[in-house]
Amino acid sequence: MKNPISKWILGGLLLLFVGQALALEWRDSPALTQVFAQAGVPGTFVLYDVERDLLLGHDRTRAQTRYVPASTFKIAHSLIGLATGAVSSVDEVFAYDGKPRFLKSWERDMGLREAIKLSNVPVYQELARRIGLARMREQLAPLGFGNGQVGEVVDQFWLRGPLVISAVEQTQFLARLAQGRLPLSSAIQAQVRQISQLEQGDGWTLYGKTGWATSVKPGIGWWVGWLERDGRLYSFALNMPMEDLADANKRVELGKASLHALGLL
């Protein structure tokens, strides 16, 4: 039987994270509203300016609404896998079982370093089975990732629920990871930051992860991450309706347009 004291403590932590997110100052950004209007796409983009402790965004209601995280959970999932020892490093190879996959690029052996870039669902499902429900619940709650709910199916909860998270909560989780402030070893956090890196330029580095929740209608497309620029840190999260794989590029395109509109990229 689960320790009732531990359950109470974990529940208290989740309420604390939610309260902190709701207490942050929010400012509507006309520049972001114009980006979405020009694209003709409903959705939200929220930027957390860590230095100013300020949220800038478009569509506050949607930004505070929780959705299934889909593959954006791979960032937290990698942390948990390393913390539990279910995987020895981001380069430990997961063997391909020979079965047809949704994407041909998934049909080979690979470690988390490559699997997170290709959003390889079967690799992370195998990792989840290695971790198991008990350890997944124990490790997830202190991270402050959405509602922290794992349910009873260890290899589906981030794809179909009950795990849900808002765009605002995504920015808070990612800001803590970017600063090395999660309750995990600095080495583990550094490994996951490294495999989350997307691009680098003069004075800036961009990190992020896409996601596509197909278990809900309409589907939800995600792009979340953080930007380190000129010694300052900005975490961000975008979500939008997404019904077809052909719309996949719109997530990053709209997200980068939003960062550009804010003068950050």
C-alpha positions as CSV (number, residue, x, y, z in Angstrom):
1,M,0.0,0.0,0.0
2,K,1.3,3.5,-0.8
3,N,2.6,5.4,2.2
4,P,-0.2,8.0,2.9
5,I,2.3,10.5,4.2
6,S,4.3,10.3,1.0
7,K,1.1,10.7,-1.0
8,W,0.3,13.8,1.0
9,I,3.7,15.3,0.5
10,L,3.7,14.7,-3.2
11,G,0.2,16.2,-3.5
12,G,1.4,19.2,-1.6
13,L,4.3,19.6,-4.0
14,L,2.0,19.6,-7.0
15,L,-0.2,22.2,-5.4
16,L,2.8,24.4,-4.7
17,F,4.0,24.3,-8.3
18,V,0.5,25.1,-9.6
19,G,0.2,28.0,-7.2
20,Q,3.6,29.4,-8.2
21,A,2.7,29.3,-11.9
22,L,-0.7,31.0,-11.3
23,A,0.9,33.7,-9.2
24,L,3.3,34.9,-12.0
25,E,2.7,38.2,-13.6
26,W,1.2,37.8,-17.1
27,R,1.3,40.4,-19.9
28,D,-0.6,40.0,-23.2
29,S,1.8,40.6,-26.1
30,P,0.3,42.4,-29.1
31,A,3.3,41.2,-31.2
32,L,2.4,37.6,-30.5
33,T,-1.3,38.2,-31.2
34,Q,-0.3,39.5,-34.6
35,V,1.8,36.5,-35.3
36,F,-1.1,34.1,-34.7
37,A,-3.5,36.4,-36.6
38,Q,-1.2,36.5,-39.6
39,A,-0.8,32.7,-39.6
40,G,-4.5,32.2,-39.2
41,V,-3.8,29.6,-36.5
42,P,-5.5,29.3,-33.1
43,G,-3.2,28.4,-30.3
44,T,-1.1,29.9,-27.6
45,F,2.5,30.9,-27.1
46,V,3.9,31.9,-23.7
47,L,7.4,33.1,-22.9
48,Y,8.8,33.1,-19.3
49,D,11.4,35.8,-18.9
50,V,13.3,34.3,-15.9
51,E,15.3,37.5,-15.0
52,R,12.1,39.6,-14.8
53,D,9.9,36.7,-13.5
54,L,7.4,37.6,-16.1
55,L,5.1,35.7,-18.5
56,L,4.5,37.2,-22.0
57,G,1.9,35.5,-24.1
58,H,-1.0,35.2,-26.4
59,D,-4.3,33.6,-25.3
60,R,-3.9,33.4,-21.5
61,T,-6.9,31.1,-21.1
62,R,-5.4,28.5,-23.4
63,A,-1.9,28.9,-21.9
64,Q,-3.3,27.9,-18.5
65,T,-5.3,25.0,-19.9
66,R,-3.8,21.5,-19.4
67,Y,-3.4,19.2,-22.4
68,V,-1.8,15.8,-22.9
69,P,2.0,16.5,-23.2
70,A,2.7,13.8,-25.9
71,S,6.4,13.8,-26.8
72,T,7.2,16.9,-24.9
73,F,7.3,14.5,-22.0
74,K,10.5,12.9,-23.4
75,I,12.5,15.6,-21.6
76,A,11.2,14.7,-18.2
77,H,11.1,11.0,-19.2
78,S,14.8,11.1,-20.0
79,L,15.5,12.6,-16.6
80,I,13.5,9.9,-14.8
81,G,15.1,7.1,-16.9
82,L,18.6,8.3,-15.9
83,A,17.7,9.0,-12.2
84,T,16.3,5.5,-11.7
85,G,19.1,3.7,-13.6
86,A,16.6,2.3,-16.1
87,V,19.1,3.6,-18.7
88,S,22.8,4.0,-18.0
89,S,23.3,7.0,-20.2
90,V,21.8,8.9,-23.1
91,D,23.9,6.7,-25.4
92,E,22.9,3.3,-24.2
93,V,21.4,1.6,-27.2
94,F,17.8,0.3,-27.3
95,A,17.6,-2.6,-29.8
96,Y,15.0,-2.3,-32.6
97,D,12.7,-5.3,-32.6
98,G,12.1,-5.4,-36.3
99,K,8.4,-4.4,-36.2
100,P,7.0,-1.8,-38.6
101,R,6.9,1.7,-37.0
102,F,4.9,4.9,-37.6
103,L,8.1,6.5,-39.0
104,K,10.8,4.6,-41.0
105,S,13.4,6.6,-39.1
106,W,12.4,4.7,-36.0
107,E,13.3,1.3,-37.5
108,R,16.8,0.9,-36.1
109,D,18.8,0.7,-32.9
110,M,19.3,4.0,-31.1
111,G,19.9,5.6,-27.8
112,L,18.1,8.5,-26.1
113,R,20.4,11.1,-27.7
114,E,19.0,10.2,-31.1
115,A,15.6,9.0,-30.0
116,I,14.6,12.4,-28.5
117,K,15.6,14.1,-31.8
118,L,13.5,11.7,-33.9
119,S,10.7,11.5,-31.2
120,N,11.0,7.7,-31.2
121,V,7.9,6.7,-29.3
122,P,8.7,2.9,-29.0
123,V,12.1,3.6,-27.5
124,Y,10.5,5.7,-24.8
125,Q,7.8,3.2,-24.2
126,E,10.4,0.6,-23.6
127,L,12.1,3.0,-21.2
128,A,8.8,3.5,-19.3
129,R,8.4,-0.3,-18.9
130,R,11.9,-0.5,-17.5
131,I,11.1,2.3,-15.0
132,G,7.8,0.8,-13.9
133,L,4.7,2.5,-12.5
134,A,5.9,2.8,-8.9
135,R,9.2,4.4,-9.7
136,M,7.6,6.6,-12.4
137,R,5.1,8.0,-9.9
138,E,7.8,8.5,-7.2
139,Q,10.1,10.4,-9.6
140,L,7.5,12.4,-11.5
141,A,5.8,14.3,-8.7
142,P,8.8,16.2,-7.4
143,L,9.5,17.5,-10.9
144,G,6.4,19.6,-11.0
145,F,5.3,18.4,-14.4
146,G,1.6,19.2,-14.8
147,N,-0.8,17.2,-12.7
148,G,1.8,14.4,-12.2
149,Q,-0.7,11.7,-12.9
150,V,0.7,8.4,-14.2
151,G,-2.5,6.2,-14.1
152,E,-2.2,2.5,-14.5
153,V,-0.7,2.0,-18.0
154,V,3.0,2.9,-17.8
155,D,3.7,3.2,-21.5
156,Q,0.7,5.3,-22.5
157,F,0.0,8.0,-19.8
158,W,1.8,10.8,-21.5
159,L,0.2,9.9,-24.9
160,R,-3.4,9.4,-23.8
161,G,-3.5,10.7,-20.3
162,P,-4.1,11.0,-17.4
163,L,-0.9,13.1,-17.5
164,V,-1.7,16.7,-18.6
165,I,0.2,20.0,-18.4
166,S,-0.4,23.6,-19.4
167,A,1.9,25.8,-21.5
168,V,2.6,28.0,-18.5
169,E,3.6,24.9,-16.5
170,Q,5.8,23.7,-19.3
171,T,7.8,27.0,-19.1
172,Q,8.2,26.6,-15.3
173,F,9.5,23.0,-15.5
174,L,11.9,23.9,-18.4
175,A,13.2,27.0,-16.6
176,R,14.1,24.8,-13.6
177,L,15.9,22.3,-15.8
178,A,17.7,25.0,-17.7
179,Q,19.0,26.4,-14.4
180,G,19.8,23.0,-12.9
181,R,17.2,23.5,-10.2
182,L,15.3,20.2,-10.4
183,P,15.7,17.7,-7.5
184,L,18.1,15.6,-9.5
185,S,21.8,15.4,-9.8
186,S,23.5,18.1,-11.8
187,A,25.1,15.5,-14.1
188,I,21.7,14.0,-15.0
189,Q,20.2,17.5,-15.8
190,A,23.3,18.4,-17.8
191,Q,22.9,15.2,-20.0
192,V,19.3,16.0,-20.7
193,R,20.0,19.6,-21.5
194,Q,22.6,18.5,-23.9
195,I,20.4,16.1,-25.9
196,S,17.6,18.8,-26.0
197,Q,19.8,21.3,-27.8
198,L,18.5,22.3,-31.2
199,E,20.5,25.2,-32.6
200,Q,23.3,27.6,-31.7
201,G,24.3,31.0,-33.0
202,D,26.3,34.0,-32.1
203,G,25.4,34.6,-28.4
204,W,22.5,32.3,-28.3
205,T,21.5,28.6,-27.9
206,L,18.1,27.1,-28.5
207,Y,16.7,24.0,-26.8
208,G,13.4,22.3,-27.4
209,K,11.1,19.4,-28.1
210,T,8.0,19.0,-30.2
211,G,4.9,16.9,-29.4
212,W,1.7,15.7,-31.1
213,A,-1.2,14.5,-29.0
214,T,-3.4,12.4,-31.2
215,S,-5.6,10.8,-28.5
216,V,-7.7,14.0,-28.2
217,K,-9.8,15.8,-30.8
218,P,-8.7,18.1,-32.1
219,G,-5.1,16.9,-31.8
220,I,-2.6,19.1,-30.0
221,G,0.7,20.2,-31.5
222,W,3.4,21.3,-29.1
223,W,6.8,23.0,-29.3
224,V,8.4,23.8,-25.9
225,G,11.9,24.7,-24.9
226,W,14.2,27.5,-23.8
227,L,16.5,30.1,-25.2
228,E,19.8,31.2,-23.7
229,R,20.7,34.6,-25.1
230,D,23.4,37.1,-24.0
231,G,23.4,35.6,-20.5
232,R,19.7,35.6,-20.1
233,L,17.2,32.7,-20.0
234,Y,13.8,32.5,-21.6
235,S,11.7,29.3,-21.5
236,F,8.7,29.0,-23.8
237,A,5.8,26.8,-24.8
238,L,3.5,26.7,-27.8
239,N,0.5,24.6,-28.4
240,M,-2.0,24.6,-31.3
241,P,-4.6,22.4,-32.9
242,M,-2.9,19.8,-35.2
243,E,-4.8,17.2,-37.1
244,D,-2.3,15.9,-39.7
245,L,1.4,15.1,-39.9
246,A,1.6,17.6,-42.8
247,D,1.1,20.4,-40.2
248,A,4.1,19.3,-38.1
249,N,6.4,22.0,-39.3
250,K,3.9,24.7,-38.4
251,R,4.7,24.2,-34.7
252,V,8.3,25.2,-34.9
253,E,7.7,27.8,-37.6
254,L,5.1,29.6,-35.5
255,G,7.2,29.2,-32.4
256,K,10.2,30.8,-34.0
257,A,8.1,33.5,-35.5
258,S,6.9,34.2,-32.0
259,L,10.5,34.4,-30.6
260,H,11.4,36.7,-33.5
261,A,8.4,39.0,-32.8
262,L,9.7,39.3,-29.2
263,G,13.1,40.3,-30.5
264,L,14.8,37.2,-29.2
265,L,15.7,35.2,-32.3
